[in-house]
Amino acid sequence: MTTAVALAVALAGAVPAAAAVGPGVARAPAPPPSFARDVAPILDHWCVSCHGEKEDQGGLRLDSYEAALKGGDDGPVLVPGQPQNSQLVAQVERRFRPPMPPKKRLPRDPIATIRAWIAAGASP
């Protein structure tokens, strides 16, 4: 095997998938976030211990899509299509009192996923 062929073979495995598609070829856009696939795992990990079936602080349950849409004692916590007007986003971004989760800050990626889900219409 020549050096050029060996180099080409070695680099072939290092080509990113986008480059393999080729220039001018459009990729399908990623689907918008959904509650079941993207948001429920975040809420299960960070929120459901206080806002679930066993305990529903503030009358708020976040353990199902229907419950999340319903909201709590103070009304709805999300406005589909309007993350800027959704109490859930304000609380996980710590712009609303009490901040949620109360003891540990939610990382940026889960917040971005919740925000994108609401912005896309908060689909199940």
ChimeraX attribute file (.defattr): number of C-alpha atoms within 10 A of each C-alpha:
attribute: neighborCount
match mode: 1-to-1
recipient: residues
	/A:1	6
	/A:2	7
	/A:3	8
	/A:4	9
	/A:5	10
	/A:6	11
	/A:7	11
	/A:8	12
	/A:9	11
	/A:10	11
	/A:11	10
	/A:12	11
	/A:13	9
	/A:14	9
	/A:15	10
	/A:16	9
	/A:17	9
	/A:18	11
	/A:19	9
	/A:20	9
	/A:21	11
	/A:22	9
	/A:23	8
	/A:24	6
	/A:25	9
	/A:26	9
	/A:27	8
	/A:28	6
	/A:29	6
	/A:30	6
	/A:31	7
	/A:32	15
	/A:33	21
	/A:34	20
	/A:35	20
	/A:36	12
	/A:37	10
	/A:38	16
	/A:39	23
	/A:40	21
	/A:41	15
	/A:42	17
	/A:43	21
	/A:44	15
	/A:45	9
	/A:46	18
	/A:47	18
	/A:48	22
	/A:49	17
	/A:50	16
	/A:51	22
	/A:52	19
	/A:53	13
	/A:54	10
	/A:55	13
	/A:56	17
	/A:57	14
	/A:58	13
	/A:59	14
	/A:60	24
	/A:61	26
	/A:62	25
	/A:63	19
	/A:64	18
	/A:65	17
	/A:66	11
	/A:67	16
	/A:68	21
	/A:69	19
	/A:70	16
	/A:71	19
	/A:72	18
	/A:73	12
	/A:74	10
	/A:75	13
	/A:76	16
	/A:77	22
	/A:78	22
	/A:79	18
	/A:80	16
	/A:81	17
	/A:82	17
	/A:83	22
	/A:84	14
	/A:85	14
	/A:86	18
	/A:87	20
	/A:88	24
	/A:89	23
	/A:90	21
	/A:91	17
	/A:92	24
	/A:93	19
	/A:94	16
	/A:95	12
	/A:96	13
	/A:97	11
	/A:98	11
	/A:99	16
	/A:100	20
	/A:101	15
	/A:102	13
	/A:103	7
	/A:104	9
	/A:105	13
	/A:106	16
	/A:107	10
	/A:108	10
	/A:109	9
	/A:110	17
	/A:111	18
	/A:112	13
	/A:113	18
	/A:114	24
	/A:115	25
	/A:116	19
	/A:117	23
	/A:118	27
	/A:119	19
	/A:120	17
	/A:121	16
	/A:122	24
	/A:123	15
	/A:124	16
